[in-house]
Amino acid sequence: MAFRLKLVPDHTDIDFFRWQWLTFGLSAAAMALSVLLIATMGLNFGIDFKGGTTIRTESPTAFEVGDYRQALDGLGFSDLAITEVFDPSFGQDRHVAMIRVGTTDETGSVSAEQLNRIETALQQVDPQITFASVESVGPKVSAELIQTAFYAVGAACLGIMAYIWLRFEWQFAIGCVVALIHDVLLTVGLFSLFQLKFDLTTIAALLTTLGFSCNDTVVVFDRLRENLMKYKTRPLIDLMNLTCNETLSRTIMTAVTTAIALTAMLIFGGDVIRDFVIAMLFGVVVGCYSTIYVAKNIVLWLGVKRDWSKKDPKLAASPFENAERP
């Protein structure tokens, strides 16, 4: 006998609009609070956005990242990230690490004296270690990276808006973009509240979250469009409730399976990817929420047309066009 795990019953009849003003009001308040947190507390920028130095080390003997970190923790650097580099071309006697060091110095890079202290501390752990390369990121480059990251997120939102507009109607595009802005603001607000490290990997997490949330919203919108053609006389609010109930199982299963994988990464991935995973995990949660309680509310208030079948002969020939809800 086959066993199927069901997180949601096959048929649900949840009134998602019962508390629409409360849910949308909470979302608006959370967005305003996030903006306030970012303006007052700021963000804990990583090396990418505030400058620092990247050191590439090589050693003929294997090492533990934890030993390197323990050796450098007492040197007083404001930001420190150590990752081991794996490459199939490396032989058994070549072990490489990338050490990123942030400072509070105006130059944005470590001095020669600090570099010598780092080398001395690491040599106490591994006497055969050598510095293969040392690169610094200054404040000017960091400011350009912040600007580029902002443009990347903005361009992603505009691109998604254009796609939704072409795929559906302008009301759907506005609803989707508002939901995406909601997801980004709440995630960045979380990083500001807990002063989590905000760097380029966080931007990657935000862009990934935009894709996840957009995909979830498109699935709901596509089913809504089908129902708009299928039940031409039913009120829009009833069709939206029907649509959300029909896609609820897919939404929950997708979010839960993604969250399981991210939770495993959060537990076993270590410090290097922790902030990235936190951004992704939180983004998945707020993405599902915004699809149901933000995007569709905007579409409901703006209203939609029901004449898609006139634009596409294939849709006009649909056998479900005049069907009634059971």
C-alpha positions in Angstrom: 0.0 0.0 0.0 1.5 3.3 -1.1 1.8 6.1 1.5 1.4 9.7 0.5 2.4 12.6 2.7 -0.2 15.3 2.7 0.6 18.6 4.3 -2.7 20.0 3.0 -6.0 18.2 2.3 -7.0 17.7 -1.3 -9.9 20.0 -1.0 -9.9 23.1 1.2 -12.3 26.0 1.5 -10.3 28.7 3.4 -11.5 32.3 3.2 -8.2 34.0 2.6 -9.9 37.4 2.5 -11.7 37.1 5.8 -9.0 39.2 7.5 -7.7 41.0 4.4 -7.3 44.4 6.0 -5.5 43.0 9.0 -3.1 40.9 6.9 -2.4 43.6 4.4 -2.1 46.2 7.2 0.4 44.0 9.0 2.4 43.7 5.8 2.4 47.5 5.3 3.4 48.0 8.9 6.2 45.5 8.5 7.5 47.2 5.4 7.4 50.6 7.1 9.2 49.1 10.2 11.9 47.6 7.9 12.5 51.0 6.3 12.8 52.6 9.7 15.2 49.9 10.9 17.4 50.4 7.8 17.4 54.1 8.2 18.2 54.1 11.9 20.3 51.0 12.6 21.8 50.6 9.1 23.2 47.4 7.8 26.2 45.4 8.9 28.1 45.5 5.6 30.6 42.8 4.8 34.0 43.2 3.2 32.4 43.5 -0.3 30.6 46.7 0.7 32.9 48.4 3.2 36.4 47.4 2.0 38.9 44.9 3.2 41.7 42.5 2.1 41.5 39.1 0.6 44.5 36.8 1.2 45.0 33.5 -0.7 47.1 31.0 1.3 48.7 27.8 0.2 50.1 25.0 2.2 51.5 21.5 1.4 49.7 20.1 4.4 46.0 19.7 5.2 44.5 22.3 7.6 41.3 22.9 9.5 39.4 26.2 8.9 38.5 26.3 12.6 42.2 26.3 13.5 42.9 29.3 11.2 39.9 31.2 12.6 41.0 30.5 16.1 44.5 31.8 15.4 43.1 35.1 13.9 40.2 35.8 16.3 42.4 37.6 18.8 43.9 40.1 16.3 41.0 42.5 16.6 39.7 42.6 13.0 36.1 43.8 12.5 35.3 41.2 10.0 36.8 37.8 9.2 35.8 35.1 6.8 37.9 32.0 6.0 37.0 29.4 3.3 38.8 26.4 2.0 39.2 26.3 -1.8 38.6 23.0 -3.5 39.8 22.4 -7.1 40.1 19.0 -9.0 43.4 20.3 -10.4 45.0 20.6 -7.0 47.4 17.8 -6.0 47.4 16.1 -2.7 50.2 18.5 -1.5 48.3 21.7 -2.4 45.8 23.1 0.1 44.4 26.5 -0.5 42.3 28.9 1.6 40.8 32.3 1.1 40.9 34.7 4.0 38.9 37.9 3.9 39.7 40.5 6.5 37.7 43.7 7.1 39.1 46.7 9.0 37.8 50.0 10.3 40.7 51.8 8.7 39.9 54.6 6.3 41.9 52.9 3.6 39.7 49.9 3.8 42.6 47.4 3.7 45.0 45.9 6.2 48.4 47.5 6.7 51.8 45.8 6.1 52.1 45.5 9.9 48.7 43.8 10.2 49.5 41.5 7.3 52.7 40.4 9.1 50.7 39.7 12.3 48.3 37.6 10.3 51.1 35.6 8.7 52.8 35.1 12.1 49.6 33.9 13.7 48.9 31.4 10.9 52.5 30.1 10.9 52.0 29.1 14.5 49.2 26.8 13.3 50.9 25.8 10.0 54.6 26.6 9.7 54.6 25.8 5.9 51.8 28.3 5.0 52.6 30.9 2.3 50.6 33.9 1.0 50.1 33.3 -2.7 48.3 36.6 -3.3 47.0 39.6 -1.4 44.2 41.9 -2.8 42.5 44.8 -1.3 39.0 46.4 -1.9 39.0 50.1 -1.1 36.0 52.2 -0.1 35.4 53.6 -3.6 35.1 50.1 -5.1 32.9 49.1 -2.2 30.6 52.0 -2.8 30.3 51.0 -6.5 29.5 47.5 -5.5 26.6 48.8 -3.3 25.3 50.8 -6.2 25.6 47.9 -8.6 23.8 45.6 -6.1 21.0 48.1 -5.8 20.7 48.3 -9.6 20.7 44.5 -9.8 17.7 44.1 -7.5 15.9 47.0 -9.1 16.5 45.6 -12.6 15.3 42.2 -11.5 12.0 43.7 -10.2 11.5 45.7 -13.4 12.2 42.7 -15.6 9.7 40.6 -13.6 7.2 43.3 -13.8 7.6 43.5 -17.6 7.2 39.7 -17.9 4.1 39.6 -15.8 2.6 42.5 -17.8 3.2 40.7 -21.1 2.1 37.4 -19.7 -1.0 38.6 -18.0 -2.2 42.2 -17.5 -0.8 45.3 -15.8 -2.8 44.7 -12.6 -1.0 41.4 -12.1 2.3 43.0 -12.8 1.7 45.7 -10.1 0.5 43.0 -7.6 3.6 40.9 -8.3 6.1 43.7 -7.9 4.5 45.0 -4.7 4.8 41.5 -3.3 8.5 41.3 -4.4 9.2 44.7 -2.8 7.5 43.4 0.3 9.8 40.3 0.4 13.0 42.3 -0.2 12.2 45.0 2.4 11.3 42.5 5.1 14.4 40.4 4.4 16.7 43.5 4.5 14.9 44.7 7.6 15.7 41.4 9.3 19.4 41.8 8.5 19.3 45.3 9.9 17.4 44.2 13.1 19.8 41.4 14.0 22.9 43.1 12.4 23.6 40.1 10.2 26.4 40.4 7.7 25.2 42.0 4.5 27.4 41.3 1.5 27.3 40.1 -2.1 26.1 36.6 -1.1 23.1 38.3 0.6 22.3 40.1 -2.7 22.5 36.7 -4.4 20.0 35.3 -1.8 17.7 38.3 -2.4 17.7 37.7 -6.2 17.1 34.0 -5.7 14.2 34.9 -3.3 12.7 37.2 -6.0 12.8 34.3 -8.5 11.2 31.9 -6.0 8.4 34.4 -5.0 7.8 35.3 -8.6 7.4 31.7 -9.6 5.0 31.0 -6.8 2.9 34.1 -7.7 2.8 33.2 -11.4 1.4 29.8 -10.6 -1.4 31.4 -8.6 -2.0 34.0 -11.3 -2.1 31.4 -14.1 -4.8 29.4 -12.2 -6.7 32.6 -11.5 -6.8 33.4 -15.2 -8.1 30.0 -16.0 -10.8 30.4 -13.4 -11.7 33.8 -14.7 -12.5 32.3 -18.1 -14.1 29.3 -16.5 -16.5 31.1 -14.2 -17.4 34.3 -16.0 -20.2 35.4 -13.6 -18.7 34.7 -10.3 -17.3 37.6 -8.2 -13.6 38.2 -8.4 -13.1 37.7 -4.7 -14.7 34.3 -4.8 -12.5 33.2 -7.7 -9.4 34.4 -5.9 -10.3 32.3 -2.8 -11.0 29.3 -5.1 -7.7 29.8 -6.8 -5.7 30.0 -3.6 -7.4 26.9 -2.3 -6.7 25.0 -5.5 -3.0 26.0 -5.5 -2.5 25.8 -1.7 -1.1 22.3 -1.7 1.5 23.1 -4.3 2.5 26.3 -2.5 2.9 24.6 0.8 4.8 21.6 -0.5 7.2 23.7 -2.5 7.9 26.0 0.4 8.3 23.1 2.9 10.7 21.0 0.7 12.8 24.1 0.0 12.8 25.0 3.7 14.0 21.5 4.6 17.0 21.8 2.3 17.8 25.2 3.5 17.5 24.1 7.2 20.0 21.3 6.5 22.4 23.9 5.0 21.8 26.2 8.0 22.7 23.5 10.5 25.6 21.8 8.7 26.8 24.5 6.3 28.9 26.4 8.8 29.5 30.1 9.2 30.5 30.8 5.6 27.0 30.4 4.1 24.9 31.0 7.3 23.8 34.5 6.4 23.0 33.5 2.9 20.8 30.6 4.1 19.0 32.8 6.6 18.1 35.3 3.9 16.9 32.4 1.7 14.9 30.7 4.4 13.2 33.9 5.5 12.6 34.9 1.9 10.8 31.6 1.2 8.5 32.2 4.2 7.6 35.8 3.3 7.4 34.9 -0.4 4.6 32.4 0.3 2.9 34.9 2.5 3.1 37.7 0.0 1.8 35.6 -2.8 -1.4 34.8 -0.9 -1.9 38.0 1.2 -0.2 40.8 -0.8 -0.2 40.1 -4.5 -3.7 38.9 -4.9 -5.1 41.8 -2.7 -3.5 44.3 -5.0 -5.1 42.6 -8.0 -8.5 42.5 -6.3 -8.4 46.2 -5.6 -7.3 47.1 -9.1 -9.8 44.7 -10.8 -9.1 42.5 -13.8 -10.7 42.0 -17.2 -12.2 38.7 -18.3 -11.8 38.9 -22.1 -8.6 36.9 -22.6 -10.6 34.5 -24.8 -11.2 37.3 -27.3 -7.4 37.7 -27.8 -6.6 34.0 -28.2 -8.9 31.8 -30.4 -7.5 28.7 -28.6 -8.9 30.0 -25.3 -12.2 30.8 -26.8 -12.6 27.1 -27.9 -12.0 25.9 -24.3 -14.6 23.3 -23.2 -14.5 24.8 -19.7 -15.4 28.4 -20.8 -19.0 28.2 -19.7 -18.6 25.5 -17.0 -20.1 26.1 -13.6 -18.4 25.5 -10.3 -19.5 22.2 -8.8 
